[in-house]
């Protein structure tokens, strides 16, 4: 009888004890602490998955002190996982400067890749970049008329979307070539996005393929 009672006691403090331990273990797991003003992790995850890989987005986060970041982070989504997503920082001006001198390191504006974990609870807003959604493109026929009216070596203002840099390029230069039949033209740029170039940058565009936002004579 004593042995039976001992076995019963062992049962209660063994399996039942372990059961209570595991219940307490799962209850003790901390919930995600979302910063005031930030989106819920599941909401961020849903938006990121809807936008999808390869798209460019703008993200604003909440700082540790509860204040929103002054400027959004621009990036292109590289990968989406169950608990996080990765993106490549996009900065058109930084990219242009690096092309001019690849020995310089431009810290302002950031660069490289970064991971965003949904459970961090610090993302205030996520928006697909407007450049990716809609362009206020000039009608190709209208652009062709403008091109026809322009003389070679004439100073022009040019605005177009650069697929490689994932951004809008605005510049000042001179028209060096044009082919109305092929609908192509070349501009030798001396200023790009308010950056004065030591050496002109040659841009060749095709109205059949490229997104040209504006082309006009510089008065």
N, C-alpha and C positions, 0 to 999 in steps of 0.2 A: 504493500500500500504506500509506503514511504517513497519507494522508487517511482510509483505512478504519479504521486503528487509532485515530485521533483521534475519529472518530464513535463508535466502540465505547466509548471512554473517557467521552465525553460522555453516552452512554446510561446507563452505570453510575452516574455521579455526578450525573445529572440525575433521571431517573424513580425510580431506586432510592433516591437520596438523599431525594427527596420522600416516598417510601413509608415510609422509616424515620422521617422527621420526623413524619408523621401517626400512626404507631404510637406513638411516644413521647408525642405530644400527648394521645392518648386515655388512655394509661396514667398520665399525670401528673394527670388530673382527680381531685380530692379526693373521698373518700367522705363521706357524711353522718356527722357526729360526733354520736351520740346521747349525751346526758348520762346518767350512771349513775342508774338508777332510772326512766328515762323509757321510754315505749313506742316501738317502731319506727314510722317514718313511715307505712309501708304499713298497719300495724295501725290507726293513728289514722284514716287515710284511709278504711279499710273501715268502721269504726264510724260515722264522720260520715255517710258515704253511706247506711248502713243506717238511721240515725236520720232523716235527711232534712231538707230546708229547712222552716222555720217552727216547728220543735220547739225546746223550751227544754232546755238542757243545763248541767251543772256540769263545769268543767274545773279541774284542778290541775296546776300546772307545777313544774318543777325550776328553782331559782334558779341564777345563775352560779356560786355557791360550792358547788353540789351539794345544797343543802338544799331540801326541798319547801316550796312556798308555804304560809303559815299557813292561809289560807282559800281555798276554791275561787272561781272566777270564774263568775258566773251570766250566761248570755246566750241569746238566741234566734238560731238560725241563719238568716241572711239569704240567703246564696249559697254554693254549693260549686263550686270550680273544680278543674282538674287538679292545681295545685300548692299551693292554699290554700283556706281557707274564711273567710267573713266572718260576724260576729255582732254583735248589738246588746246591749250590757250591760243587764242587768235588775236593778233594785234597787227593790223595792216601797216601802221606807221613804223613799228618796230621792225617788221619784215623788210620794209623799204630801206631803212637805215642799215640793216645788216647786209643787204645787197650791195650797198655803197662801200661798206668797209667791214668785212667779215672778221676783222681782228678785234673789233670793239664789242663789248658786252653791254647790252642795254637792260638795266635792271628795271627801270620804270616801265610799267605796263606788263611786267611779268613775261613768262614764256614757259615752254615745256608742257609736260603732261601732269594731270592732277586727278586724284581719286576723290569721289564724293560718296560718303556712306549715308544711306537713308536714315539710319538710326541716330545720326548725330543731332538731328532736330534743329538745324541752324539755317535752313534754306527758307528765305522769305518769299521768293518768287522765281518762277522758271518760265521763260517765254522763248518761243522759236524766233530767231532773229528776223526782223522785217525784211532784210535783204534776201533771205531765203524764201520768203513767202510771196512777195510782190515787188515788182520793179515799176517805177514810173518811166517806162521806156518810151522813147520817141518812136513814132511810126517809121518803119524802114523806108517807105516811099518818101516820107517827109525828109528823112535824113539824106536820102539820095539827092533830093532837090537842093538841100543845103550844100551838100558836097559838090554838086554841079556848079553852084554859084561861087564857091570858094576858089581862090587862085593858089597855085603852088607857092610855097614859102610864106603864105599868109599866116599871121598869128591867130591861134584859135584857142578856145576853151573846150576841154574835152572831159566828159564824165562817162565812165563805163564800169561794169562789174567784172572784177578779176576773179576767175574761178580758182586759180591757183592760190591766191591770197585770201580767198573767201571774204572779199570786201569790195566796197565801192572806191574807185580811184578817181580823184578829181585833179586835173592838171592844166598847165599852160604850156603851149609849145607852138610849133609851126608845122603846117601841112607840107610833107615832102613828096608824097605820092598819092595818086588816086586812080582807080579804074572803075568807071561807072558801069561797065558791062559785067564785071565780076563782083561789083558792089564791095570793093575793098579799098582801104586807104591806110596811109602810114603817117604818124605824127611823131616828131622828134620833141620829146618833152624836156623842158628845162626846170619845171617845178611840179612836184607831185605831192598832193595832200599837204600843202603849205611847206614842203621841204624843198629848199633850193638845191638843185643837183649840180655838182661840180662838172660832171660829164653828162651830156644829154642822154636820155633813155629813149630808145626807139620802140614805139608801140605800133604794131600792125593789127588792124581789126577787120573783121568780115561781117558785114551787115546781115548776112544769111545765118551766121552762127553766134556771134557775140552780142551781148546785151549792152547796147549803147544807150545811155540815159540822156545825153545831151551833146551837141556839137554846134558851136557857133563861133562867129568871127569875134576876135578880141578888139574892142574899140579903144 
